[in-house]
C-alpha cells in the first residue's frame, strides 16, 4: 500500500516538474500534430517523479504540478487530455466533461484519490474545470511518465516518439503517437501518388 510523502516536495522540484511536464507534452503536441479533434492520454506516477518506486510514495504537490501543466497545454493548444488513474480504479481516466461528450466516452462513477487513482489523477479531478471519469479512451498520442503503462488507452498502431525532455523529476518519459492501420492485400495502395 502506498503512503503519501511525509515531507513536502521542495519548491525547486515542483517548479521543475511543472516545467518538464510542460516541455514534454508541448513537444509531443507539435510532433504528433495534435489539435482539438485529437485526444492525448497521460499517465504519471508522482512516486517515480520523486525518485521512489511506483505506487509507494505519492505526492499531492507533484500531482498538482503535473495537472497544472496539463491544464496549461489544454488552454494553449486546445488539445483534449485524459489522465490515467492507477490500477485501483481500473486505470479509469479523468477528462473534462466536454471531452467525454465530444468523443462519446462513457462516464463512470469514481473519484480518484491518492490511495486509489493516484496523485496526478486526483489532482486533475480537483483542479480542472468540469472533470468526469471515463473507463477507456482510444487516444491519438500519449505520454507515460514513470512506467504507468498507458498502452491500453492508445489507438492500435503506436509509433514511438523520442522527446528532448526524457525525464520529469526522476521518472522516465516515454511518448508515442499513433497512425491508422494499413489494410488490404497486394493490390492495395496507400496514397493517390502510388502507381
Secondary structure in CASP SS format (residue, H / E / C, confidence):
PFRMAT SS
TARGET T0000
AUTHOR 0000-0000-0000
METHOD secondary structure of the structure
MODEL  1
X C 1.00
X C 1.00
X C 1.00
X C 1.00
X C 1.00
X C 1.00
X C 1.00
X C 1.00
X C 1.00
X C 1.00
X H 1.00
X H 1.00
X H 1.00
X H 1.00
X H 1.00
X H 1.00
X H 1.00
X H 1.00
X H 1.00
X H 1.00
X H 1.00
X H 1.00
X H 1.00
X H 1.00
X H 1.00
X H 1.00
X H 1.00
X H 1.00
X H 1.00
X H 1.00
X H 1.00
X H 1.00
X C 1.00
X C 1.00
X C 1.00
X C 1.00
X C 1.00
X C 1.00
X E 1.00
X E 1.00
X E 1.00
X E 1.00
X E 1.00
X E 1.00
X C 1.00
X H 1.00
X H 1.00
X H 1.00
X H 1.00
X C 1.00
X C 1.00
X C 1.00
X C 1.00
X C 1.00
X C 1.00
X C 1.00
X C 1.00
X C 1.00
X C 1.00
X H 1.00
X H 1.00
X H 1.00
X H 1.00
X H 1.00
X H 1.00
X H 1.00
X H 1.00
X H 1.00
X H 1.00
X H 1.00
X H 1.00
X H 1.00
X H 1.00
X H 1.00
X H 1.00
X H 1.00
X H 1.00
X C 1.00
X C 1.00
X E 1.00
X E 1.00
X E 1.00
X E 1.00
X E 1.00
X C 1.00
X C 1.00
X H 1.00
X H 1.00
X H 1.00
X C 1.00
X C 1.00
X C 1.00
X E 1.00
X E 1.00
X E 1.00
X E 1.00
X H 1.00
X H 1.00
X H 1.00
X H 1.00
X H 1.00
X H 1.00
X H 1.00
X C 1.00
X C 1.00
X C 1.00
X E 1.00
X E 1.00
X C 1.00
X C 1.00
X C 1.00
X C 1.00
X E 1.00
X C 1.00
X C 1.00
X E 1.00
X E 1.00
X C 1.00
X H 1.00
X H 1.00
X H 1.00
X H 1.00
X H 1.00
X H 1.00
X H 1.00
X H 1.00
X H 1.00
X C 1.00
X C 1.00
X C 1.00
X E 1.00
X E 1.00
X E 1.00
X E 1.00
X C 1.00
X C 1.00
X C 1.00
X C 1.00
X E 1.00
X C 1.00
X E 1.00
X E 1.00
X E 1.00
X E 1.00
X E 1.00
X C 1.00
X C 1.00
X C 1.00
X C 1.00
X C 1.00
X H 1.00
X H 1.00
X H 1.00
X E 1.00
X C 1.00
X C 1.00
X C 1.00
X E 1.00
X E 1.00
X E 1.00
X E 1.00
X C 1.00
X C 1.00
X C 1.00
X C 1.00
X C 1.00
X E 1.00
X E 1.00
X C 1.00
X C 1.00
X E 1.00
X E 1.00
X E 1.00
X E 1.00
X E 1.00
X E 1.00
X E 1.00
X E 1.00
X C 1.00
X C 1.00
X C 1.00
X C 1.00
X C 1.00
X C 1.00
X C 1.00
X C 1.00
X C 1.00
X C 1.00
X C 1.00
X C 1.00
X C 1.00
X C 1.00
X C 1.00
X C 1.00
X C 1.00
END
